[in-house]
Amino acid sequence: MKFTVDKETLLRQLQLVVGVVERRQTLPVLSNVLVKLEDNRLAITGTDLEVEILSQETLSDSGLVAGETTVPARKLLDICRSLPDEAQLNFSTDNQRATISSGRSRFTLATMPANEFPSVDSGSGNLELECPSEQIKYLIDKTAFAMAHQDVRYYLNGMLWEASKGQLRAVATDGHRLAMTTLEAPVGQADKTQSILPRKGVVELSRLLGDQGQVVISLGDNHIRVKGEGFVFTSKLVDGAYPDYDRVLPKDGSLKIVGEVEGLKQAFGRTAILSNEKYRGVRLALTDNLLTMSATNPEQEEAQEEVEVDYAGEPFEIGFNVNYILDVLNTLSSETVSFTLSGANSSALLEGEGDKDSVYVIMPMRL
């Protein structure tokens, strides 16, 4: 195999795929990326057996020799980064070695056979749809923070994607809070299709998406595949039944608090400084148009903040994890937020006044 490529092109490809390559692998070949040249197209693939990312670029056809091999991912990335801007890299393979030369620099890397590199078998998709990549990124970014992390209920360590006629919905929960975003999407079928994306797949897909134009999403029984401009993302799905999130959504809340997002964010942030480092509890006391938030810690230190809000109900107190509230406020793009509750022990339903496509639920804490 032999080709010449400019530094920026190769660096862009490596940065797309290297996120899925783990530093410590049970299979040595998984620390490598697959480099394949065929029909003037340079394809670089990285995988951890759960998530696979393939990046493609078209090269000029002068002096190309087709072939494939695998090379150490991090070393190739570091070499590429270290070279001067606008450098040209000459890549060639011979006798289980890959040689990268540029100017007066020359590097020789050990390779492994391409036929030892595993692929994530995606199979056929049951549902396929095409939509703008920024919509999918929006869907993920509005929801992903509520995913569980290393929970024994493995199906919570991911994000539910639910497709039904005319819409695509993302749901994430860790059992203490829930985030849900629904967008219009060209889905023709009336029956709901549910898929659980693993946490790593969600993180990597969000990183890939942006100003990519249109992407094609294919959902199968065991895999999801997303094809965008210059990349193909494939991930296994989590095998499990996701909780019935509709039962968690508070219904008929009679207590409603409306406040400015920025003012609440700053006040909660200051109150959090003196909250218990383990439980992060903050107490909210509501009276007419006034929210008083307070926090204490085992050192008997105390923080208190008062914020004007729109509230005209009976006085009551309730406790929440302040980090959960801040996560929602940091995600909202609207200027105001509403908290809807049915009582002093109920979950809170949070909605941005301009973000009607997203809803958030936070369970209360005993303080």
C-alpha positions as CSV (number, residue, x, y, z in Angstrom):
1,M,0.0,0.0,0.0
2,K,1.2,3.5,-0.8
3,F,-0.3,7.0,-0.8
4,T,0.5,10.6,-0.1
5,V,-1.9,12.8,2.0
6,D,-1.7,16.2,3.6
7,K,-1.4,16.4,7.4
8,E,-4.8,18.2,7.9
9,T,-6.7,15.5,6.0
10,L,-5.2,12.6,7.9
11,L,-5.4,14.4,11.2
12,R,-9.1,15.0,10.7
13,Q,-9.7,11.4,9.9
14,L,-7.8,10.1,12.9
15,Q,-9.5,12.5,15.3
16,L,-12.9,11.2,14.2
17,V,-12.1,7.6,14.9
18,V,-9.5,7.6,17.7
19,G,-12.2,8.3,20.4
20,V,-13.4,4.7,20.3
21,V,-9.9,3.2,20.5
22,E,-9.2,2.1,24.1
23,R,-5.7,2.4,25.4
24,R,-6.0,-1.0,27.2
25,Q,-7.4,-3.7,25.1
26,T,-7.8,-7.5,25.6
27,L,-7.1,-7.8,21.8
28,P,-3.9,-6.1,20.7
29,V,-5.3,-5.3,17.3
30,L,-8.0,-3.1,18.9
31,S,-5.3,-0.6,19.8
32,N,-4.8,-0.1,16.1
33,V,-6.8,1.6,13.4
34,L,-7.6,-0.1,10.1
35,V,-6.1,1.9,7.2
36,K,-7.6,0.9,3.8
37,L,-7.0,2.4,0.4
38,E,-9.3,1.4,-2.5
39,D,-10.5,3.3,-5.6
40,N,-8.7,6.5,-4.5
41,R,-10.7,6.5,-1.2
42,L,-8.7,6.4,2.1
43,A,-10.8,4.7,4.8
44,I,-9.7,4.7,8.5
45,T,-11.6,2.6,11.0
46,G,-11.5,2.4,14.8
47,T,-13.5,0.0,17.0
48,D,-13.8,-1.4,20.5
49,L,-16.2,-4.2,19.5
50,E,-19.1,-2.2,20.7
51,V,-18.8,1.1,18.7
52,E,-17.2,1.4,15.2
53,I,-16.3,4.7,13.4
54,L,-15.2,4.8,9.8
55,S,-13.8,8.0,8.2
56,Q,-13.4,8.4,4.5
57,E,-11.6,10.8,2.2
58,T,-10.9,10.9,-1.5
59,L,-7.2,11.3,-2.4
60,S,-5.6,12.4,-5.7
61,D,-4.7,9.4,-7.8
62,S,-1.0,10.1,-8.3
63,G,1.1,7.2,-7.3
64,L,-1.5,5.4,-5.2
65,V,-1.1,1.6,-4.5
66,A,-4.3,0.0,-3.0
67,G,-4.0,-2.2,0.1
68,E,-4.9,-2.4,3.8
69,T,-3.2,-2.8,7.1
70,T,-3.6,-1.8,10.8
71,V,-1.3,0.6,12.6
72,P,-1.1,1.8,16.3
73,A,-3.8,4.5,16.6
74,R,-2.3,6.8,19.2
75,K,1.2,6.7,17.8
76,L,0.0,7.6,14.3
77,L,-2.1,10.4,15.7
78,D,0.8,11.8,17.7
79,I,3.1,11.6,14.7
80,C,0.6,13.4,12.6
81,R,0.1,16.1,15.2
82,S,3.8,16.7,15.7
83,L,4.5,17.5,12.0
84,P,4.4,21.0,10.7
85,D,1.2,22.6,9.3
86,E,0.7,22.0,5.6
87,A,3.1,19.0,5.7
88,Q,2.7,16.2,3.2
89,L,2.8,12.6,4.5
90,N,4.0,9.7,2.5
91,F,2.6,6.4,3.8
92,S,3.8,3.0,2.6
93,T,3.9,-0.6,3.9
94,D,6.5,-3.4,3.5
95,N,7.2,-6.5,5.5
96,Q,4.7,-5.9,8.4
97,R,6.0,-2.3,8.8
98,A,4.4,1.0,7.9
99,T,6.7,3.9,7.0
100,I,5.5,7.5,7.4
101,S,7.9,10.1,6.0
102,S,7.5,13.9,5.7
103,G,10.4,16.2,4.8
104,R,13.4,15.1,6.8
105,S,11.2,13.1,9.3
106,R,10.8,9.4,9.0
107,F,8.9,7.0,11.2
108,T,8.5,3.2,11.1
109,L,5.6,1.6,12.9
110,A,4.8,-2.1,13.5
111,T,1.6,-3.3,11.8
112,M,-0.8,-6.1,12.3
113,P,-2.7,-7.9,9.4
114,A,-5.9,-6.3,8.3
115,N,-7.7,-9.7,8.4
116,E,-7.3,-9.7,12.2
117,F,-9.2,-6.4,12.6
118,P,-12.8,-7.1,13.8
119,S,-15.8,-5.4,12.4
120,V,-19.1,-4.6,14.1
121,D,-21.7,-6.5,12.1
122,S,-24.6,-4.1,11.7
123,G,-27.0,-6.4,9.8
124,S,-30.1,-5.1,8.1
125,G,-32.1,-2.1,9.5
126,N,-35.8,-2.3,10.4
127,L,-36.2,1.5,10.1
128,E,-34.3,4.1,8.1
129,L,-34.7,7.8,8.1
130,E,-32.8,10.9,6.8
131,C,-32.6,14.2,8.7
132,P,-30.3,17.1,9.4
133,S,-27.3,16.1,11.6
134,E,-27.7,19.2,13.8
135,Q,-31.2,17.9,14.8
136,I,-29.7,14.6,16.0
137,K,-27.0,16.4,17.9
138,Y,-29.6,18.7,19.5
139,L,-31.6,15.6,20.5
140,I,-28.6,14.0,22.2
141,D,-27.2,17.2,23.8
142,K,-30.6,18.1,25.4
143,T,-30.9,14.6,26.9
144,A,-27.5,12.9,27.4
145,F,-26.6,14.4,30.9
146,A,-29.4,12.3,32.5
147,M,-27.9,8.9,31.5
148,A,-26.7,6.7,34.3
149,H,-23.0,5.9,34.7
150,Q,-22.0,2.4,35.6
151,D,-25.4,1.5,37.0
152,V,-26.1,-2.2,37.7
153,R,-29.3,-1.6,35.7
154,Y,-27.3,-1.7,32.5
155,Y,-30.1,-0.5,30.3
156,L,-30.0,2.9,32.1
157,N,-26.3,3.4,31.1
158,G,-27.5,4.6,27.7
159,M,-30.2,6.5,25.9
160,L,-33.6,5.3,24.6
161,W,-34.4,6.3,21.0
162,E,-38.1,5.9,20.2
163,A,-39.3,6.4,16.6
164,S,-43.0,6.6,15.8
165,K,-45.0,8.2,13.0
166,G,-43.7,11.7,12.4
167,Q,-41.3,11.9,15.3
168,L,-38.1,10.8,16.9
169,R,-37.8,10.9,20.7
170,A,-34.7,10.5,23.0
171,V,-35.1,9.6,26.7
172,A,-32.4,9.3,29.4
173,T,-32.7,8.5,33.1
174,D,-30.6,7.4,36.0
175,G,-33.5,6.6,38.3
176,H,-33.4,10.0,40.1
177,R,-34.0,12.3,37.1
178,L,-35.2,12.0,33.6
179,A,-34.7,14.0,30.4
180,M,-36.9,13.7,27.3
181,T,-36.7,15.5,23.9
182,T,-39.0,15.0,21.0
183,L,-38.5,16.2,17.4
184,E,-40.4,16.0,14.2
185,A,-38.7,13.4,11.9
186,P,-39.7,11.7,8.6
187,V,-40.8,8.4,10.2
188,G,-43.6,6.7,8.3
189,Q,-44.5,3.8,10.5
190,A,-47.2,4.1,13.1
191,D,-45.8,1.4,15.5
192,K,-43.2,2.5,18.0
193,T,-39.6,1.3,17.5
194,Q,-37.4,1.5,20.6
195,S,-33.6,1.2,20.7
196,I,-31.2,1.7,23.6
197,L,-27.9,3.2,22.5
198,P,-24.9,2.6,24.9
199,R,-23.4,5.5,26.7
200,K,-20.1,5.4,24.7
201,G,-22.0,5.3,21.5
202,V,-24.1,8.4,22.5
203,V,-20.9,10.3,23.4
204,E,-19.1,9.4,20.2
205,L,-22.1,10.1,18.0
206,S,-22.6,13.6,19.5
207,R,-18.9,14.3,18.9
208,L,-19.2,13.3,15.2
209,L,-22.3,15.3,14.5
210,G,-22.4,19.0,13.7
211,D,-22.5,20.9,10.4
212,Q,-22.6,17.6,8.5
213,G,-25.7,18.3,6.4
214,Q,-28.0,15.3,6.2
215,V,-27.4,12.0,7.9
216,V,-29.0,8.7,7.2
217,I,-30.0,6.7,10.4
218,S,-30.6,2.9,10.2
219,L,-32.1,1.2,13.2
220,G,-32.0,-2.6,13.4
221,D,-32.7,-5.2,16.1
222,N,-29.2,-5.2,17.5
223,H,-27.4,-2.2,15.8
224,I,-27.7,1.4,14.8
225,R,-25.8,2.9,11.9
226,V,-25.5,6.6,11.1
227,K,-24.0,7.7,7.7
228,G,-22.9,11.2,7.3
229,E,-20.6,13.2,5.1
230,G,-17.2,11.4,5.3
231,F,-18.1,9.0,8.2
232,V,-20.0,5.9,9.1
233,F,-20.9,5.3,12.7
234,T,-22.0,1.8,13.9
235,S,-22.9,0.8,17.4
236,K,-24.4,-2.2,19.1
237,L,-27.6,-1.6,21.0
238,V,-28.2,-2.4,24.6
239,D,-30.2,-5.6,25.0
240,G,-32.9,-4.8,27.6
241,A,-36.3,-3.3,28.3
242,Y,-36.3,0.4,29.0
243,P,-38.6,1.6,31.9
244,D,-42.0,3.0,31.0
245,Y,-40.9,6.7,31.2
246,D,-44.5,7.9,30.7
247,R,-45.4,6.7,34.2
248,V,-42.6,8.9,35.6
249,L,-43.9,12.1,34.1
250,P,-45.8,14.1,36.8
251,K,-49.5,14.6,35.9
252,D,-51.9,17.3,37.0
253,G,-49.4,19.4,38.9
254,S,-51.2,22.4,40.5
255,L,-48.1,24.2,41.9
256,K,-46.2,26.2,39.2
257,I,-43.1,28.3,39.7
258,V,-41.7,30.4,36.9
259,G,-38.3,32.1,37.1
260,E,-35.4,33.5,35.0
261,V,-32.9,30.8,34.0
262,E,-29.8,32.9,34.4
263,G,-30.8,34.3,37.8
264,L,-31.7,30.8,39.1
265,K,-28.5,29.3,37.7
266,Q,-26.3,31.8,39.5
267,A,-28.2,31.5,42.8
268,F,-28.2,27.6,42.7
269,G,-24.5,27.7,41.8
270,R,-23.7,29.8,44.8
271,T,-25.8,27.8,47.2
272,A,-24.2,24.6,45.9
273,I,-20.8,25.7,47.2
274,L,-21.8,24.9,50.8
275,S,-24.0,21.9,50.1
276,N,-23.1,18.4,51.4
277,E,-20.4,17.2,49.0
278,K,-21.9,13.7,48.9
279,Y,-25.6,14.3,48.7
280,R,-25.7,17.8,47.2
281,G,-29.0,18.6,48.8
282,V,-30.6,22.1,48.7
283,R,-33.9,23.1,50.4
284,L,-36.4,25.2,48.5
285,A,-38.9,27.3,50.4
286,L,-41.7,28.9,48.4
287,T,-43.9,31.9,49.5
288,D,-45.7,34.5,47.4
289,N,-43.4,35.3,44.5
290,L,-40.2,34.4,46.5
291,L,-38.0,31.4,46.3
292,T,-35.6,30.9,49.2
293,M,-32.9,28.2,48.7
294,S,-30.6,27.0,51.5
295,A,-27.9,24.4,51.9
296,T,-25.9,23.1,54.9
297,N,-23.0,20.7,55.2
298,P,-21.5,18.5,58.0
299,E,-19.2,21.4,59.1
300,Q,-22.4,23.3,60.0
301,E,-21.8,25.9,57.3
302,E,-24.8,27.4,55.6
303,A,-25.7,29.2,52.3
304,Q,-29.0,31.0,51.6
305,E,-30.2,32.8,48.5
306,E,-33.5,34.6,47.7
307,V,-34.8,34.8,44.2
308,E,-37.9,36.5,42.9
309,V,-40.2,34.1,41.0
310,D,-43.7,33.9,39.7
311,Y,-45.6,31.8,42.3
312,A,-48.9,32.5,44.0
313,G,-49.7,29.2,45.7
314,E,-49.6,28.0,49.3
315,P,-46.2,28.2,51.1
316,F,-44.3,24.9,51.0
317,E,-40.8,23.4,51.2
318,I,-39.1,20.7,49.2
319,G,-35.5,19.4,48.7
320,F,-33.6,18.5,45.5
321,N,-30.1,17.5,44.4
322,V,-28.7,20.9,43.3
323,N,-26.5,19.3,40.6
324,Y,-29.6,17.9,38.9
325,I,-31.3,21.3,38.8
326,L,-28.1,23.0,37.5
327,D,-27.8,20.3,34.8
328,V,-31.2,21.2,33.4
329,L,-30.7,25.0,33.7
330,N,-27.4,24.7,31.8
331,T,-29.1,22.7,29.0
332,L,-32.0,25.1,28.5
333,S,-31.7,27.8,25.8
334,S,-34.8,29.7,26.9
335,E,-34.8,32.8,29.2
336,T,-37.4,31.4,31.7
337,V,-38.1,28.0,33.2
338,S,-41.1,26.6,34.9
339,F,-41.2,24.1,37.8
340,T,-44.5,22.2,38.1
341,L,-45.3,20.1,41.2
342,S,-48.3,18.5,42.7
343,G,-47.1,18.8,46.3
344,A,-44.2,19.1,48.8
345,N,-43.1,15.5,48.2
346,S,-43.7,15.2,44.4
347,S,-41.3,15.1,41.5
348,A,-40.7,18.4,39.7
349,L,-41.4,18.8,36.0
350,L,-39.1,21.4,34.5
351,E,-39.7,23.0,31.1
352,G,-38.0,25.9,29.3
353,E,-40.6,28.4,28.2
354,G,-39.1,28.3,24.7
355,D,-38.0,24.7,24.8
356,K,-41.4,23.0,24.4
357,D,-39.7,20.0,22.7
358,S,-37.9,19.0,25.9
359,V,-39.1,18.1,29.4
360,Y,-37.2,17.2,32.5
361,V,-38.2,15.4,35.7
362,I,-36.3,15.5,39.0
363,M,-37.1,13.4,42.1
364,P,-37.3,15.2,45.5
365,M,-34.8,14.5,48.4
366,R,-35.5,14.2,52.1
367,L,-33.5,16.8,53.9
